[in-house]
Amino acid sequence: MIDNAIKRKDLLGMDDLTVDEIEAVLETAEKLKEVSQRDIKKVPTLRGKTIINLFFEPSTRTRTSFELAAKRMSADAINISASASSVVKGETLIDTAMNLEAMNPDAVVIRHPSPGAPHIISRLLKSSVVNAGDGAHEHPTQALLDLMTVKEKKKRLSGLQVVIVGDITHSRVARSNIIGFKKSGAKVRVVGAPTLIPYGIENMGVQVSYDLKESIKDADVIMMLRIQRERQEGALLPSLREYSIRYGLDMEKLEDAPKDVIILHPGPLNRGVEISPEVADSPYSLILNQVSNGLAVRMAIFYHLLGGKE
């Protein structure tokens, strides 16, 4: 039986999780990954549970992954997007959450453009709340699936050199991964244009570099991030073409990296901007592994939060 080691109601951020809790999620996800390889891709673990996916921002992988995770655990999954909700009529987030709570769901998965939105509703709801991304703050399940993907390939996390490249300032994925990898014993370096590196990020225990080719020479893991133009205020870059020349990862730059380096990207990809098609589709790339592991990690999160038993 899998040990239900997470003794908490909600998953709001990597900052909240202990090392033991992170390891418990990864161990559970490894065991649950097998479910998706079966002819009948379903287990009765959470039969009778109801999970609501409440998304106020566009999403393909994350929303589909949470929905599939719920269904593979035999829970009922309800999807609500902002464009199809009473938010367009002026209803507040709190009123939306409280109305959903009145229907007695077991968990609410929320993605919202405002940092802290999941934390606010978690204090109001009896249901478990899972943060599927809040503004530029955190994206904990993405970090967990990234840790799982790296651990599968490298067989360890401690001591690895992880290089995160791109729009660090506006990236919730970067923040959650920095916390997750640091807690797991890895070393983290962030790389990007000066306008895309937040002031004081060294306080998170990371190195800062503005030179991509130099930074990846000792990298075990390279994580490429897209330019999040929807969160930027003002022109932070001269052009995407110039950014791609300096910070886009292509096969020429990759020659400076170790031969066993692995490449991650949380998606969606902007091919030809932060990553070339040749690199994205190369043997170095574990981007599709991330998608597969995202499903297993979210199944594991539901298992732990909703009290599943093997």
C-alpha positions as CSV (number, residue, x, y, z in Angstrom):
1,M,0.0,0.0,0.0
2,I,1.2,3.5,-0.8
3,D,1.8,5.6,2.3
4,N,-0.5,8.6,2.4
5,A,2.3,10.9,3.5
6,I,0.8,14.2,2.6
7,K,-1.2,15.3,5.7
8,R,-2.8,18.5,4.2
9,K,-6.0,19.6,2.7
10,D,-4.6,21.6,-0.2
11,L,-1.7,21.8,-2.7
12,L,-1.0,25.5,-3.1
13,G,2.7,25.7,-3.8
14,M,6.1,23.9,-3.7
15,D,7.1,26.2,-0.9
16,D,4.6,24.4,1.3
17,L,5.8,20.9,0.6
18,T,8.4,19.1,2.7
19,V,11.1,17.0,1.1
20,D,9.3,13.9,2.3
21,E,6.0,15.0,0.8
22,I,7.7,15.7,-2.5
23,E,9.2,12.2,-2.5
24,A,5.9,10.7,-1.5
25,V,4.2,12.3,-4.5
26,L,6.9,11.1,-6.9
27,E,6.8,7.6,-5.5
28,T,3.1,7.4,-5.8
29,A,3.2,8.9,-9.4
30,E,5.7,6.2,-10.4
31,K,3.3,3.5,-9.3
32,L,0.2,5.1,-10.8
33,K,1.9,5.7,-14.2
34,E,1.3,2.0,-15.0
35,V,-2.5,2.6,-15.0
36,S,-2.2,4.6,-18.3
37,Q,-0.5,1.6,-20.0
38,R,-3.4,-0.7,-19.4
39,D,-6.0,-1.7,-21.9
40,I,-8.6,-0.4,-19.4
41,K,-7.1,2.8,-18.1
42,K,-9.0,3.2,-14.9
43,V,-8.8,2.2,-11.2
44,P,-11.7,2.6,-8.6
45,T,-9.6,4.5,-6.1
46,L,-11.6,7.7,-6.0
47,R,-15.0,6.3,-7.1
48,G,-17.7,8.7,-5.8
49,K,-15.5,11.7,-5.5
50,T,-16.2,14.9,-7.5
51,I,-13.4,17.2,-8.8
52,I,-14.1,20.6,-10.4
53,N,-11.5,22.1,-12.8
54,L,-12.0,25.9,-12.6
55,F,-9.8,27.6,-15.2
56,F,-9.7,31.3,-15.7
57,E,-6.9,31.2,-18.2
58,P,-6.4,29.2,-21.4
59,S,-4.9,25.7,-21.0
60,T,-4.5,22.5,-23.0
61,R,-2.1,20.2,-21.3
62,T,-2.8,21.1,-17.7
63,R,-6.6,21.1,-17.9
64,T,-6.7,17.9,-19.9
65,S,-4.2,16.3,-17.6
66,F,-6.2,17.1,-14.5
67,E,-9.4,15.9,-16.1
68,L,-7.9,12.6,-17.3
69,A,-6.2,12.1,-13.9
70,A,-9.6,12.4,-12.1
71,K,-11.3,10.0,-14.6
72,R,-8.5,7.4,-14.4
73,M,-9.0,7.4,-10.6
74,S,-12.8,6.9,-11.2
75,A,-13.7,10.4,-9.9
76,D,-16.3,12.6,-11.6
77,A,-14.6,15.5,-13.3
78,I,-16.4,18.8,-14.1
79,N,-14.7,21.4,-16.2
80,I,-15.6,25.1,-16.0
81,S,-13.9,27.9,-17.9
82,A,-14.2,31.6,-17.2
83,S,-15.8,32.3,-20.6
84,A,-18.6,29.8,-19.8
85,S,-19.1,30.8,-16.2
86,S,-21.0,33.6,-14.4
87,V,-17.7,35.5,-14.1
88,V,-18.6,37.1,-17.5
89,K,-21.8,38.4,-15.8
90,G,-19.8,40.1,-13.0
91,E,-19.7,37.3,-10.4
92,T,-16.6,37.5,-8.1
93,L,-14.1,34.7,-7.7
94,I,-15.2,34.2,-4.1
95,D,-18.9,34.0,-5.0
96,T,-18.1,31.5,-7.7
97,A,-16.1,29.4,-5.3
98,M,-18.7,29.5,-2.6
99,N,-21.4,28.5,-5.1
100,L,-19.4,25.5,-6.2
101,E,-18.7,24.6,-2.5
102,A,-22.5,24.5,-2.0
103,M,-22.6,21.6,-4.4
104,N,-20.2,19.7,-2.1
105,P,-17.3,18.8,-4.4
106,D,-14.3,17.0,-3.0
107,A,-11.7,19.1,-4.7
108,V,-11.4,22.3,-6.8
109,V,-8.5,22.7,-9.2
110,I,-8.0,26.3,-10.0
111,R,-5.9,28.3,-12.5
112,H,-6.2,32.1,-12.2
113,P,-4.3,35.1,-13.5
114,S,-4.0,36.7,-10.1
115,P,-1.2,35.4,-7.7
116,G,-2.7,34.1,-4.5
117,A,-6.2,33.3,-5.8
118,P,-6.0,29.6,-4.9
119,H,-4.8,30.6,-1.4
120,I,-7.8,32.9,-0.9
121,I,-10.4,30.3,-1.8
122,S,-8.6,27.5,0.1
123,R,-9.3,29.4,3.3
124,L,-13.0,29.6,2.5
125,L,-13.7,26.1,1.1
126,K,-13.9,22.8,2.9
127,S,-13.0,21.1,-0.4
128,S,-9.4,20.5,-1.2
129,V,-7.9,23.2,-3.5
130,V,-5.2,22.5,-6.0
131,N,-3.2,25.3,-7.6
132,A,-3.0,24.8,-11.3
133,G,-1.1,28.1,-11.8
134,D,-1.7,31.5,-10.2
135,G,-0.4,34.4,-12.2
136,A,3.4,34.6,-12.2
137,H,3.5,33.0,-8.7
138,E,3.6,29.2,-8.7
139,H,2.6,26.1,-10.6
140,P,3.4,23.2,-8.2
141,T,2.1,20.3,-10.2
142,Q,4.3,21.3,-13.1
143,A,7.4,21.4,-10.9
144,L,6.5,17.9,-9.5
145,L,6.2,16.4,-13.0
146,D,9.5,18.0,-14.0
147,L,11.2,16.5,-10.9
148,M,9.7,13.1,-11.8
149,T,10.9,13.4,-15.4
150,V,14.4,14.3,-14.4
151,K,14.6,11.6,-11.7
152,E,13.4,8.9,-14.2
153,K,16.2,9.8,-16.6
154,K,19.0,10.7,-14.3
155,K,18.1,8.3,-11.4
156,R,18.7,11.2,-8.9
157,L,18.0,14.8,-8.2
158,S,20.6,15.7,-5.6
159,G,23.8,17.3,-7.1
160,L,22.4,17.9,-10.6
161,Q,23.1,21.2,-12.3
162,V,19.8,22.6,-13.6
163,V,19.8,25.5,-15.9
164,I,16.5,27.4,-16.4
165,V,16.4,29.7,-19.4
166,G,14.0,32.4,-20.5
167,D,11.4,34.7,-19.1
168,I,12.2,34.1,-15.4
169,T,10.4,37.2,-14.2
170,H,6.9,36.2,-15.4
171,S,7.3,32.4,-15.0
172,R,5.4,30.6,-12.3
173,V,7.0,27.4,-13.6
174,A,10.5,28.8,-12.9
175,R,9.6,29.7,-9.4
176,S,8.1,26.4,-8.5
177,N,11.0,24.5,-10.2
178,I,13.6,26.5,-8.4
179,I,12.0,25.7,-5.1
180,G,11.5,22.0,-6.0
181,F,15.0,21.4,-7.3
182,K,16.6,23.3,-4.5
183,K,14.7,21.2,-1.9
184,S,15.8,18.1,-3.7
185,G,19.4,19.0,-3.5
186,A,20.0,20.2,-7.1
187,K,21.9,23.3,-8.0
188,V,20.0,25.9,-10.1
189,R,21.2,28.5,-12.5
190,V,18.8,31.0,-14.3
191,V,19.7,32.5,-17.6
192,G,18.0,35.2,-19.7
193,A,18.0,38.7,-20.9
194,P,18.6,41.2,-18.0
195,T,15.1,42.6,-18.5
196,L,13.7,39.1,-17.9
197,I,15.6,38.2,-14.7
198,P,13.8,39.5,-11.5
199,Y,15.8,41.7,-9.1
200,G,16.9,39.7,-6.0
201,I,16.3,36.3,-7.4
202,E,19.7,35.3,-6.0
203,N,18.0,35.2,-2.6
204,M,16.3,32.0,-3.8
205,G,19.7,30.4,-3.8
206,V,20.3,30.4,-7.6
207,Q,23.1,31.6,-9.8
208,V,22.3,34.2,-12.4
209,S,23.8,34.3,-15.9
210,Y,23.2,36.3,-19.1
211,D,25.3,34.0,-21.3
212,L,23.5,30.9,-22.5
213,K,26.4,29.1,-24.2
214,E,28.6,29.5,-21.2
215,S,25.9,28.5,-18.7
216,I,25.0,25.1,-20.3
217,K,28.6,23.8,-20.4
218,D,28.1,21.9,-17.1
219,A,24.3,21.4,-17.3
220,D,22.7,18.1,-16.5
221,V,19.2,19.6,-17.2
222,I,18.2,22.5,-19.4
223,M,14.7,23.9,-19.0
224,M,13.6,26.3,-21.7
225,L,10.8,28.7,-21.0
226,R,8.6,30.7,-23.5
227,I,8.4,34.5,-23.5
228,Q,5.2,35.3,-21.7
229,R,4.1,38.3,-23.6
230,E,0.6,38.2,-22.1
231,R,2.1,39.0,-18.7
232,Q,4.6,41.6,-19.8
233,E,4.0,45.3,-19.4
234,G,6.0,47.3,-22.0
235,A,8.6,46.2,-24.5
236,L,11.2,44.2,-22.6
237,L,13.0,42.9,-25.7
238,P,14.1,44.6,-28.9
239,S,12.6,41.8,-31.0
240,L,11.9,38.0,-30.7
241,R,14.5,37.5,-33.5
242,E,17.2,39.0,-31.4
243,Y,16.1,37.1,-28.3
244,S,16.2,33.9,-30.3
245,I,19.7,34.6,-31.5
246,R,21.0,35.1,-28.0
247,Y,18.8,32.9,-25.9
248,G,17.1,30.4,-28.2
249,L,18.4,26.9,-27.9
250,D,19.5,25.4,-31.2
251,M,21.7,22.5,-32.1
252,E,24.8,24.8,-32.6
253,K,24.5,26.1,-29.0
254,L,23.8,22.6,-27.7
255,E,27.2,21.4,-28.9
256,D,28.6,23.2,-25.8
257,A,26.5,21.1,-23.4
258,P,27.4,17.7,-22.0
259,K,26.4,14.7,-24.3
260,D,24.0,13.3,-21.7
261,V,22.2,16.6,-21.1
262,I,18.4,16.5,-21.1
263,I,16.0,19.2,-22.2
264,L,12.7,20.1,-20.7
265,H,10.0,22.6,-21.7
266,P,6.7,23.2,-19.8
267,G,4.9,24.2,-23.0
268,P,3.4,25.6,-25.1
269,L,6.4,25.6,-27.4
270,N,7.3,28.7,-29.5
271,R,9.4,26.8,-32.1
272,G,12.0,29.0,-33.5
273,V,12.0,31.4,-30.6
274,E,13.2,29.8,-27.4
275,I,13.8,26.4,-28.9
276,S,14.5,25.2,-32.4
277,P,12.4,22.4,-34.0
278,E,15.5,20.3,-34.2
279,V,16.2,20.5,-30.5
280,A,12.6,20.1,-29.5
281,D,12.4,16.8,-31.5
282,S,15.8,15.6,-30.7
283,P,16.8,12.6,-28.4
284,Y,17.8,15.1,-25.8
285,S,14.2,16.3,-25.4
286,L,12.0,14.9,-22.8
287,I,9.0,17.2,-23.5
288,L,6.6,14.4,-24.2
289,N,7.8,12.5,-21.2
290,Q,6.8,15.6,-19.2
291,V,3.3,15.4,-20.5
292,S,3.0,11.7,-19.7
293,N,4.4,12.2,-16.2
294,G,2.0,15.2,-15.6
295,L,-0.9,12.8,-15.8
296,A,0.7,10.4,-13.2
297,V,1.6,13.3,-10.9
298,R,-1.9,14.7,-10.9
299,M,-3.3,11.3,-10.2
300,A,-0.9,11.0,-7.3
301,I,-2.0,14.5,-6.0
302,F,-5.6,13.4,-6.0
303,Y,-4.7,10.2,-4.3
304,H,-3.0,11.9,-1.4
305,L,-5.4,14.8,-0.9
306,L,-8.6,12.9,-1.2
307,G,-7.5,9.9,0.9
308,G,-7.2,7.2,-1.7
309,K,-6.4,3.6,-0.7
310,E,-4.7,1.1,-2.9
